[in-house]
Amino acid sequence: MSRPCRCRRIRCNPDANYFKPRGIPLDKLEEINLTLDELEALRLADWEGLYQEDAAKKMNISRQTFGNIINNAHKKIADTLLHAKALKLEGGTVKRVGK
């Protein structure tokens, strides 16, 4: 039996929660779900340029867990871009904290 998922702290609050390629009807697209903790990992590592250990502390998780989250997020983003899929931002075991 696996351990329960630890609540991850996030600060990001995206302006939009759905992205799709232009010119392809929504009913023809496969959808990829990017969780809010994956989005937060992208924000911390790629946007803010933090090292994984520092970013993991901000999210209240281990460095290894952060590495797993960021790898999954990168794969999902690449799949979305390379295969013209829709991207939905939602879910994850998260707790929003102030700026």
Secondary structure, DSSP 8 states (H G I E B T S, - for coil): -------EEE----S-SEE--TTS-GGG--EEEE-HHHHHHHIIIIIS---HHHHHHHHTS-HHHHHHHHHHHHHHHHHHHHTT-EEEE--SSEEE---
